[in-house]
Amino acid sequence: MSQPLMVFKKPTYPLNNLLLDYLERFDRISKVSIFYDDLLRFSGSINVFDKNDQDTLWIRVYYSEFERNEIDLNLKKVYSYLYSDGNPETIKILNIDAIDYCTFGNSRPFRIKVRNILNDNYVYFYVKKADASRVYGLELEHILSPDKIQFLVYKDTLIEEHIMGIPGDVFMETLLTKCTDVEKSQIAKEFVKFNERCMIRLLGDMRAYNYVIVPIHDFDQVVYRIRPIDFDQQCYEGNLKVYRPQFFKENYPMVKLVKDKLQGSSIEQYKNEERAILAKRINSAENRIRKLLQIMSNDIIAPEENVEQLKLELFRYTRDLNFKRAKSMGNVLNATFDFITRNYKNVDVFNPNVE
């Protein structure tokens, strides 16, 4: 029987002062005093069920009247800073419809539903314990992805915007078989690119429930994008396979789709395209990435044995000596970005045989 890729639960790593200074420089520090632990003081809860009456493993929590008023006010302020400019006038038209608590997973987040009382439009955001790995992952997603993401940090508390989309496992169970052959080929292409993107930026644990499928209507067709929604495993595990979604059994339907719909030359083509695009994004945000990697390089966000294992696996994969010289996960990621920008900055992505 094969061994699982991930065995031990990842610990939480604190945010150091250099990282906090970086976050303040780029307007990521919350101006509202709110703590994850404040939300843990709920006095009661009920289970949350989906539209098919299945238990979602989230619970809807309730607070005493005195605590609820203060919590609601702070959550409205957080929403205003997260999505706007913090204008206090916004608070008057907001209502906190629900506060849900996740009873499983590593981060155990609170999910906040905020409604505009004038038109009943609503959005979600999440409150979690701040973890350095997760913050690095969110910041890298914001810099290197075409989809920007908003988040704020207040001391040991992290506030994240909700990333819209259909959870990967739900999509595979209910919608994938209904897609046309053209759509399936396009999804296969996106999974190849997503797989490559995760490996290059060392974002691990992209099992089916840790990413979403985003359908986009374009003229007479629907195209699909894949976005990560969980950033806990940024630069932590030592096993290179953890950073390649293709190796998780939960993603087998996607892997099978790639095998069925794409030829080997097309797969190489799409991998090269993704490497070239990432090289361009790394170069275009060079100063910001350099600042972030300098902080990561001097931070401890993984056990030493994980660093040693990963850098040697990447050396065997690339034969690049920069990996053997790495002393931290930040060094390993820096070597990865350096390898990509050196080898794929000017790659001819129209030639499937270019490596």
C-alpha positions in Angstrom: 0.0 0.0 0.0 1.4 3.4 -1.0 2.4 5.8 1.8 0.5 9.1 2.1 2.4 12.2 0.8 1.7 14.1 4.0 1.8 12.5 7.5 2.2 15.1 10.2 0.1 18.2 10.8 1.9 21.4 10.0 2.6 23.7 13.0 1.8 27.4 13.0 4.8 29.7 12.5 4.6 33.2 13.9 5.1 36.4 11.8 8.4 38.0 12.5 9.0 41.7 12.7 10.6 41.9 9.3 7.5 40.3 7.7 5.2 42.6 9.7 7.2 45.7 8.4 6.8 44.4 4.9 3.1 43.9 5.3 2.8 47.5 6.7 4.8 48.8 3.7 2.2 47.3 1.3 -0.9 48.2 3.4 -1.6 44.7 4.7 -1.9 45.7 8.4 -5.5 46.0 9.7 -6.4 49.3 11.4 -9.2 47.4 13.4 -8.4 45.7 16.7 -9.8 42.2 16.1 -8.5 38.9 17.3 -9.3 35.3 16.2 -9.6 34.3 19.9 -12.4 36.9 20.4 -14.5 34.9 18.0 -13.9 31.7 20.0 -16.0 33.0 22.8 -19.3 31.9 21.3 -22.0 30.8 23.7 -23.8 28.3 21.4 -23.9 26.8 17.9 -25.9 24.8 15.4 -24.8 22.6 12.5 -24.9 24.1 9.0 -26.4 21.9 6.3 -26.2 22.4 2.5 -29.1 22.5 0.1 -29.1 18.7 0.0 -29.4 18.5 3.8 -25.8 17.2 4.1 -23.7 18.3 7.1 -21.1 20.8 5.9 -19.0 20.3 9.1 -19.3 24.1 9.7 -21.3 25.3 12.7 -23.1 28.6 13.0 -22.1 30.3 16.2 -23.9 32.7 18.6 -22.7 35.2 21.1 -24.1 36.9 24.1 -25.8 40.2 23.2 -23.1 42.4 24.7 -20.3 40.5 22.9 -22.2 40.3 19.7 -22.6 44.0 19.3 -18.9 44.7 19.7 -17.9 41.8 17.4 -20.4 42.8 14.7 -19.1 46.4 14.8 -15.5 45.3 14.4 -16.3 42.8 11.6 -18.1 45.6 9.7 -15.0 47.8 10.1 -12.8 45.0 8.9 -15.0 44.5 5.8 -14.7 48.2 5.1 -10.9 48.2 5.2 -10.6 44.8 3.3 -12.8 45.8 0.4 -12.7 49.6 0.5 -11.0 52.6 2.1 -12.4 52.1 5.6 -15.0 54.8 5.2 -17.1 54.7 8.4 -20.3 55.7 6.5 -20.2 52.2 4.9 -20.8 50.6 8.3 -24.4 51.9 8.4 -25.5 49.8 5.5 -23.9 46.6 6.5 -25.3 43.6 8.5 -23.4 40.6 9.8 -25.8 37.8 8.7 -23.8 34.9 10.0 -20.6 33.8 11.7 -19.7 30.2 10.9 -16.8 28.1 12.4 -15.0 25.3 10.6 -14.6 22.3 12.8 -12.0 20.5 10.5 -8.9 21.4 8.7 -5.6 23.0 9.8 -6.6 26.6 10.1 -10.1 26.2 11.7 -11.4 29.5 10.2 -14.4 31.6 11.0 -16.5 32.5 7.9 -18.2 35.9 8.0 -21.2 36.7 5.9 -21.7 40.4 5.4 -24.8 41.8 3.7 -25.6 45.2 2.2 -29.0 46.0 3.6 -29.9 48.3 0.7 -29.8 45.7 -2.0 -29.2 42.3 -0.2 -25.9 41.7 -1.9 -23.5 39.8 0.3 -19.9 38.7 0.5 -17.8 36.4 2.7 -14.5 36.8 4.3 -12.5 34.6 6.8 -10.8 35.2 10.1 -7.9 32.8 11.0 -4.9 32.5 13.1 -2.0 34.3 11.4 0.6 31.9 10.2 3.8 32.9 8.4 3.5 30.1 5.7 0.0 31.2 4.9 0.9 34.9 4.7 3.8 34.1 2.4 1.5 32.0 0.2 -1.2 34.7 0.0 1.4 37.4 -0.9 2.9 35.2 -3.6 -0.5 34.5 -5.0 -1.2 38.2 -5.1 2.0 39.0 -6.9 2.3 36.0 -9.3 -1.3 35.2 -10.1 -3.5 37.1 -12.6 -6.1 37.0 -9.8 -5.3 39.5 -7.0 -6.2 38.6 -3.5 -6.9 40.9 -0.5 -5.9 40.1 3.1 -5.1 41.9 6.3 -3.1 41.0 9.4 -3.7 42.2 12.9 -1.0 40.9 15.3 -1.8 37.1 15.4 -5.0 37.3 13.4 -5.4 37.0 9.6 -8.4 38.2 7.6 -8.8 36.8 4.1 -11.2 37.6 1.3 -13.4 34.8 0.0 -12.2 33.3 -3.3 -15.2 32.5 -5.4 -15.5 29.2 -7.4 -16.7 25.6 -7.3 -14.6 23.4 -5.0 -12.6 21.0 -7.1 -14.0 17.9 -5.4 -17.6 19.1 -6.0 -16.9 20.0 -9.6 -15.4 16.5 -10.3 -18.3 14.7 -8.6 -21.2 16.7 -10.1 -20.2 18.8 -13.2 -17.1 17.3 -14.9 -19.0 14.5 -16.7 -21.5 17.1 -18.1 -18.8 19.1 -19.8 -18.4 18.9 -23.6 -15.3 17.3 -25.1 -13.9 20.8 -25.9 -14.5 21.9 -22.3 -12.8 18.8 -21.0 -9.8 19.5 -23.1 -9.6 23.1 -21.9 -9.9 21.9 -18.2 -7.1 19.4 -18.9 -4.9 22.2 -20.2 -5.7 24.3 -17.1 -4.8 21.5 -14.8 -1.4 21.0 -16.5 -0.7 24.7 -16.0 -2.0 24.7 -12.4 0.2 21.7 -11.6 3.2 23.5 -13.0 2.4 26.8 -11.3 2.1 25.1 -7.8 5.4 23.3 -8.3 7.3 26.4 -9.3 6.1 28.5 -6.4 6.2 25.6 -4.0 2.6 25.7 -3.0 1.7 22.3 -1.5 -1.3 20.2 -0.7 -3.5 21.1 -3.6 -5.9 18.3 -3.1 -9.3 18.7 -4.8 -10.9 20.6 -1.9 -8.1 23.1 -1.6 -8.7 24.7 -5.0 -11.7 26.0 -6.9 -12.8 25.7 -10.5 -14.0 29.1 -11.9 -16.2 29.0 -15.0 -16.0 32.1 -17.2 -18.5 32.8 -20.0 -16.7 33.9 -23.2 -18.8 34.6 -26.3 -20.3 31.2 -27.2 -18.3 29.0 -24.8 -17.4 28.5 -21.1 -13.8 28.4 -20.2 -12.4 27.3 -16.8 -9.7 28.5 -14.5 -8.2 26.9 -11.4 -7.4 28.9 -8.3 -5.9 27.8 -5.0 -7.9 28.7 -1.9 -5.6 27.2 0.8 -2.1 28.5 1.4 -1.1 26.7 4.6 1.5 24.5 2.8 3.6 27.2 1.2 7.2 26.1 1.4 6.8 23.6 4.2 7.0 19.9 3.1 10.3 18.2 2.0 8.7 15.9 -0.5 8.6 17.5 -4.0 5.5 15.5 -4.9 3.5 17.5 -2.3 3.9 20.5 -4.6 2.6 18.7 -7.7 -1.2 18.3 -7.6 -1.0 15.4 -10.0 0.2 13.1 -7.3 -2.8 13.4 -5.0 -5.3 10.6 -5.4 -8.1 13.1 -4.9 -7.1 14.7 -8.2 -7.2 11.4 -10.2 -10.2 12.5 -12.4 -8.1 15.5 -13.5 -5.0 13.4 -14.2 -7.1 11.0 -16.2 -8.6 13.9 -18.2 -5.1 15.0 -19.1 -4.1 11.6 -20.2 -7.3 11.2 -22.3 -7.4 14.6 -23.9 -3.8 15.8 -24.3 -0.9 14.5 -26.3 2.6 14.6 -24.8 3.7 17.4 -27.0 0.7 19.5 -25.9 1.5 18.9 -22.3 5.1 20.1 -22.7 3.8 23.1 -24.6 1.4 24.2 -21.8 4.1 23.6 -19.2 6.5 25.8 -21.1 3.8 28.5 -21.5 3.3 28.5 -17.7 7.0 28.7 -17.0 7.4 31.6 -19.4 4.4 33.5 -18.0 5.7 33.1 -14.5 9.2 34.2 -15.5 7.6 37.4 -16.9 5.6 38.0 -13.7 8.6 37.4 -11.5 10.6 40.0 -13.5 7.8 42.5 -13.6 7.5 42.5 -9.8 11.3 42.0 -9.1 11.7 44.5 -6.3 8.7 43.3 -4.3 9.6 39.7 -4.7 13.2 40.3 -3.8 12.1 42.0 -0.5 9.8 39.1 0.3 12.4 36.4 -0.5 15.0 38.2 1.7 12.6 38.0 4.6 11.7 34.3 3.8 15.4 33.4 3.5 16.0 34.4 7.1 12.8 33.0 8.5 12.1 29.5 9.8 9.0 28.1 8.2 9.9 24.5 8.0 12.0 21.9 9.8 15.6 21.7 8.7 15.1 18.1 7.5 12.3 19.3 5.1 14.6 21.9 3.7 17.4 19.4 3.1 15.1 16.9 1.4 13.4 19.4 -0.8 16.6 21.1 -2.0 18.2 17.8 -2.9 15.1 16.6 -4.8 15.0 19.9 -6.7 18.7 19.6 -7.5 18.2 16.1 -8.9 15.3 17.4 -10.9 17.1 20.5 -12.3 20.9 19.8 -11.8 21.1 23.4 -10.6 23.7 23.9 -7.9 21.8 26.8 -6.4 19.5 24.3 -4.8 22.3 22.5 -3.0 23.6 25.8 -1.6 20.2 26.7 -0.1 20.0 26.9 3.7 16.3 27.8 4.2 13.0 27.4 2.4 13.3 31.1 1.3 16.6 30.2 -0.3 15.0 27.2 -2.1 12.2 29.3 -3.5 14.7 32.0 -4.5 16.7 29.3 -6.4 13.5 28.1 -8.1 12.6 31.6 -9.3 16.1 32.2 -10.4 16.1 28.9 -12.4 12.8 29.9 -14.1 13.8 33.4 -15.0 17.2 32.2 -16.4 15.8 29.4 -18.5 12.3 30.5 -19.5 12.4 34.3 -19.8 12.8 34.2 -23.6 11.5 30.7 -24.2 9.7 30.1 -27.5 6.4 28.8 -26.1 5.2 28.0 -29.6 7.8 25.2 -29.9 6.7 22.2 -27.9 10.1 20.7 -28.0 11.8 23.6 -26.2 13.0 22.8 -22.7 
